[in-house]
């Protein structure tokens, strides 16, 4: 079920949104706002998940942990490649 809301935005922004709709980015201005709102909600949810993970693991990875992960993934140059 959808609810109707009224918002106020700058005319320039509305013109850009209308151009995006005309280009096929969304079916309507309303759909465009719904799409953007969903993206924002997902982003905030992911940020909450990341904050929880960092809290549980003691914070962001250290440089040593990053180096280990890069090496384990085969993304760091091998020690002999520099010679």
C-alpha positions as CSV (number, residue, x, y, z in Angstrom):
1,X,0.0,0.0,0.0
2,X,1.3,3.4,-0.9
3,X,0.8,6.6,1.1
4,X,0.7,10.1,-0.4
5,X,3.1,12.7,0.9
6,X,3.8,16.3,-0.1
7,X,7.4,17.6,-0.1
8,X,9.1,20.9,-1.2
9,X,12.3,20.8,-3.2
10,X,14.3,23.3,-5.2
11,X,12.9,23.9,-8.7
12,X,16.4,23.1,-10.2
13,X,16.4,19.7,-8.4
14,X,12.9,18.9,-9.6
15,X,14.0,19.7,-13.2
16,X,16.9,17.3,-12.9
17,X,14.7,14.6,-11.5
18,X,12.2,15.1,-14.3
19,X,15.0,14.8,-16.8
20,X,16.1,11.5,-15.2
21,X,12.5,10.3,-15.5
22,X,12.3,11.3,-19.1
23,X,15.6,9.4,-19.7
24,X,14.0,6.3,-18.2
25,X,15.7,6.2,-14.8
26,X,12.2,5.8,-13.2
27,X,8.6,5.6,-14.3
28,X,7.6,8.9,-12.5
29,X,8.9,11.5,-10.1
30,X,7.2,9.6,-7.3
31,X,8.9,6.3,-8.3
32,X,12.2,8.2,-8.5
33,X,11.8,9.4,-4.9
34,X,10.7,5.9,-3.7
35,X,13.8,4.4,-5.4
36,X,16.1,6.9,-3.7
37,X,14.5,6.5,-0.3
38,X,14.9,2.7,-0.5
39,X,18.5,3.1,-1.4
40,X,19.1,5.4,1.6
41,X,17.3,3.0,4.0
42,X,19.5,0.1,2.8
43,X,22.6,2.2,3.1
44,X,21.8,3.2,6.7
45,X,21.0,-0.5,7.4
46,X,24.4,-1.6,6.0
47,X,26.1,1.2,8.1
48,X,24.5,-0.2,11.2
49,X,25.7,-3.7,10.4
50,X,29.2,-2.5,9.8
51,X,29.2,-0.6,13.1
52,X,28.1,-3.8,14.9
53,X,30.8,-5.8,13.2
54,X,33.5,-3.3,14.1
55,X,32.3,-3.2,17.7
56,X,32.3,-7.0,17.9
57,X,35.8,-7.3,16.4
58,X,37.4,-4.5,18.3
59,X,37.4,-1.8,15.6
60,X,38.8,-1.4,12.1
61,X,41.5,-3.7,11.0
62,X,45.1,-2.8,11.8
63,X,47.7,-2.3,9.1
64,X,49.1,-5.8,10.0
65,X,45.6,-7.4,9.6
66,X,45.1,-5.6,6.3
67,X,48.5,-6.9,5.0
68,X,47.7,-10.4,6.1
69,X,44.3,-10.3,4.3
70,X,45.8,-8.9,1.1
71,X,48.4,-11.6,1.2
72,X,45.9,-14.3,1.9
73,X,43.8,-13.1,-1.1
74,X,46.9,-13.0,-3.3
75,X,46.5,-9.2,-3.8
76,X,49.9,-8.1,-2.4
77,X,53.1,-8.4,-4.4
78,X,55.3,-11.3,-3.5
79,X,58.6,-10.4,-1.7
80,X,60.6,-11.7,-4.7
81,X,58.7,-9.5,-7.2
82,X,60.6,-6.4,-6.1
83,X,64.0,-8.0,-6.9
